[in-house]
Amino acid sequence: MNLFLSFTSLLLVPFDIYALSDNKTTNNYAILTFLLFVISTLIITYFASKKTKNKDSFYAAGGKITGLQNGLAIAGDYMSAASFLGISGLVFFSGFDGLIYSIGFLVGWPIILFLLAEKLKNLGKYTFADATSIRLDQFYIRILSSVGTLLTILLYLIAQMVGAGGLIQTLFGLSYESAVIIIGSLMIIYVSFGGMIATTWVQVIKAILLLFGASILALMVLKVNDYSISKLFNEATSIHRKGQDILFPGQLIDEPLSAISLGMALIFGTAGLPHILMRFFTVPDARSAKISAAYATGFIGYFYILTFIIGFGAIVLLTNNSDYINTDGNLIGSNNMAAIHLSHAVGGDIFLGFISAVAFATILAVVSGLTLAGASAIGHDLYAYVICKGKTSEKKEIFISKISTIILGIIAIFLGIIFEGQNVAFMVGMAFAIAASANFPILFLSLYWKNLTSKGAFYGGFIGLLTAAILVILGPIVWVDILGNANPIFPYKYPALFSITAAFISIFLFSKIDKESLSNKHKKLFEKQFYKSYTNIEK
Amino acid sequence: MSETDSQNNFSKLVKYQNLISVTFSTLVLLLYFSFIIIVGFKPELFSPMVFNETIPIGIVFGISIIIFSIFLTILYVIISNFFLDSLRKKLKQ
């Protein structure tokens, strides 16, 4: 515990120095709110660390989280600063097109509930690989799912870190490096000391703060417009430089195949995000798992409707206001600042401070969930099952997971600093594409297809993973925009349609030629698993 | 409970559970991809204005998908947790 306290005080020292430094952009309300958040989450982490004694509590909060709490935590895990600031910014910039993303990010949720939540909870314990490896060879499946997990969370983490560094630099007047270091260190503290219990509470508090902040923002926007959506749209179209066009599909989707591919990445990627899937193990039973998925859908859907109103509100209230708009007509900072500027426009410095602190808390909650999922993949899947073949002590496994947390945190800080100012948006796209093309197909087929074999899953999964990664690199965003080549080798921005198809076909073919599926043992195991997945009864 | 009774109850559970899972998933996917396909192939379908010519139908459609998804998840939980749980309970005995 002394370690916890000294680590914590070390962290707060540099923060205080920066926070108190005389900087024009520093908003004291923001710092106050954020410090309050940090202090209360650290207190929670302190108490959580006393309860975090075994695997059950470290990975799954002892299975004691209720459906409502878990629904909030899932929402807190999933609603990133990118979707809050990014989507409201996109709506501010081009109106309707923001809705395409909002819906895409939401519809994965009902699918998770309808197809995965109950069975995942009935079969698994700590990671989704627990469920997929029930009837398949642990060695193959755990390697595949931990590589899929680590790639997904690292790409996602880097994108979060880079976005966070820039955002906090603007909001709090901290240097980019110190922002990244503060986030990285706090996340290491939360996860390594408090495990899933602390992570859950950080996410729950963040979700409440974000839903509250976004509700107030949207309410203020509606109030200014006499609570009339028609008036809001009317005002927005009359003031926006694109006029009426903001009410209709614009330039975001210029190519139908790309649109379908993006849709598939969003839906099936969400259903394959390891840090999200892991949350279903924190509740006591399948009943609560389903309830939490329904709550999550409600919170996330409500939140995306709010971002749409917030984006339109920003158009009405910020356009032509030189406090927020540059001479070139863009928002000061970037178009991602729409919600932030709007909070100032409707609620002055106090509300700006609150929303800025919420954005900071949002990032912390997301990166903590990601790091915990990564650490579990290393400690539980790779170390305990692949390296030790399931023969290790609980103590050692937790130790490895905690060390992995610290290492992942340091890697995230390091890469966050290296990628400063780089275009990292493609990394989120790649993370979703990999989750959709490797994690999701394996999970889905292991639950529903009796002829799936270990080697089929292994080779097919890796083909899906590689196809997704390579096609993103050869596509327009990386190959042309980042690497500076004239033409893309692969013409579409979003490869999911192709990589998911490649995964399913190759899993099917490799399973067909694998003799494992013919054995009686394989059939028996599937029957057992199938029975358990619906009933939670061992047959 | 006899072996065949329990087998029958399990088959029933699987049948109903899959029925709602597949129907609801198909509904959501169908709605979402028709939205995406209209945006990609036939954006002019989203041009008409409704509610006294003030709100475009595309936005109404989009927001409706979100609200309908939430509604379906609630319905799913009610069916699965309240109606189908009686079958699960029988199997546990």
Interface residues (C-beta under 8 A of the other chain):
Chain A: F96 L99 I100 S102 I103 G104 L106 V107 W109 P110 I111 L113 F114 L115 E118 I229 S230 F233 N234 L247 F248 P249 I253 E255 P256 L257 S258 A259 I260 L262 G263 I267 R287 K290 I291 A293 A294 T297 G298 G301 Y302 Y304 I305 F308 Y531 Y534 T535 N536 I537
Chain B: F10 L13 V14 Q17 I20 S21 F24 S25 V28 L29 Y32 F33 F35 I36 I37 I38 V39 G40 F41 P43 F46 S47 F51 N52 T54 I55 P56 G58 I59 G62 I63 I65 I66 I67 S69 I70 L72 T73 I74 Y76 V77 S80 N81 D85 R88 L91 K92
